[in-house]
Amino acid sequence: MAIDPRAGQPAEARDLVDVRALVDAYAALRPDAAVAAQRVAFGTSGHRGSSFDRSFNEWHVLAITQAICEHRLRAGVTGPLFLGIDTHALSVPAFRSALEVLAANGVDVRIAADGEFTPTPAVSHAILVHNRARPPAPADGIVVTPSHNPPDNGGFKYNPANGGPADTDVTGWIEARANALIEAGLRDVRRLPFERARNAPTTRVHDFVSRYVEDLASVVDMSAIRGAGIRMGVDPLGGAGVHYWGRIAERYGIDMTVVNDAIDPTFRFMTLDWDGRIRMDPSSPYAMRRMLAVKDRYDIAFACDTDHDRHGIVTPQGGLLPPNHYLAVCVDYLFRNRPRWRADAAVGKTIVSSALIDRVAARLDRTLYEVPVGFKWFVDGLLGGRVGFAGEESAGATFLRRDGTAWTTDKDGIAPCLLSAEMLARTGRDPALLYRDLTDALGVCVADRIDAPATPAQKRQLARLSADRIPLTKLGGAPIERVLDRAPGNDAPIGGVKVIGTAGWFAARPSGTESIYKIYAESFRDEQVLAQILVEAQQTVDAAIADAR
């Protein structure tokens, strides 16, 4: 990937989105259902887009919400729907649109008080807590967020009664029904004026903050953090958890400084990401430049993305840990320090996460549950306590409560951040040092990811590519052991291929939103072999999809 010359520099006026124009476009522009890019399309994290591009507008949200209401009736979900939003400019108008439809359909909605923002994990937590007693009327939820995407984006995702991301059978139905509603001019969408919807007897306030914060000690050893006097710094990156961190510090009496509590829909306080755009990605050294500048003030520091379902961990000596490094450390630490977890609880990882996690799991004598990209694959295992930790290479993770029951079934950025302080408190070593201990014992893994151009036809062919279309016998100068088109953990299609050799591996998957495919690679030797693997990977995939029509 070509790095923009301004990457890591403070955002300037020319980089800021025109919030008024963005919100005006949300209401004024209507999608054309005949244009693929303007249709409702659920990826691994819901529907996303920009009002400027007619890919996230009022009609999308009205249609999706009506479709969710109809799905709830089909699925027998009659309990409350927990509705949360992040701090993107389009989230507030989308929240208003959604509530207008939910109230008109008689849905019992729970919202935060006074327009407070709500992290994704707080919504997942609320769903699970409500449903733990197996009530006759189960709850579900909606989070209005495009995650860490740029400020001109909006997003909308549905979490069913299991608390996690909806599976494709659910999102496929919602997507198709929403597009049909748009094609019909929203004729069958029920809607109330916002003030009537807000004051409807079915719309009630839920204290997301207190419920989540009070329960944190069930998943992280907050007493150990307090007792060790760990000095922590946190940057919410202007996201939905901005008011959670102070409450956490106050409730548990811990030494935590919020380095920036600003909320600004332009995110003007950010440093530019690798491509010169504003992106609230806590795993990016460019977006995290401000936190890295003050890392020496704290024993451990961290940040979360806009809906607080991703984490970034910073140590004084190690700087920003690559996500794969921290995931491996989490696995090693948690399975050694959670004695109440099931003896057969597995280690969950996505197909593109580090092979070091495999080695850690083997050393712990734990089953490795390797699945395709998408957190939905972990939900059932987390609910049943059969998966103790679930992580993906893009800095998303969650793990069980200390008693071995489910905490969240969607990604949680807050708990992994606090876990880094627990590690330091209980071992005396920060995650960077713990990672070095792992590589000393198990070997080094060097990783990178690149993007390669692909037409829509080529992307479709890659998604269907079978292992027998990969003719390689060597990778990085060493023998190939396996070629996969299905995930070992659950035998689900990868939506691409993964090639594993004795010198390293690569995986290739099509992008859901851009005219590219992604190559993830890891070398078990050094940077030179990694570079060779990346070249061989692109050559191999390009050849396999060259005849796509």
Order of alpha helices (4+ residues) and beta strands (2+ residues): alpha-beta-beta-alpha-beta-alpha-beta-alpha-beta-beta-alpha-alpha-beta-alpha-alpha-beta-alpha-beta-alpha-beta-beta-beta-alpha-beta-alpha-beta-alpha-beta-beta-alpha-alpha-beta-alpha-beta-beta-beta-beta-beta-alpha
